[in-house]
Amino acid sequence: MKFKEMISKRAFWKSVLFLGLGFLIVYDIVSMLFEYGGFHFEAYFTDRTEDGKLFRFIVGQLLAAFAYGFIISFGQFRAKQKKDVEN
């Protein structure tokens, strides 16, 4: 499967979406635990979105989720392709 074929599959983009969202949830929770020592959602999100930082926070989160989801999904689909070729 070539790159264009791989990214044209609906399953690929579904995987990108779910892996990206999963990454965001885990990343934000781990960051919150390290920085605040517990589950302090209001303080965590207030610090990141106050003083006009909301747009930067949202764009950063979306770009990070997309990058992680795309890289991991691409690796998974590529590994599956190699496995199918060997068999």
Secondary structure, 3 states (H helix, E strand, C coil): CCHHHHHCCHHHHHHHHHHHHHHHHHHHHHHHHHHHCCCCHHHHHHHHHCCCCHHHHHHHHHHHHHHHHHHHHHHHHHHHHHHHHHC
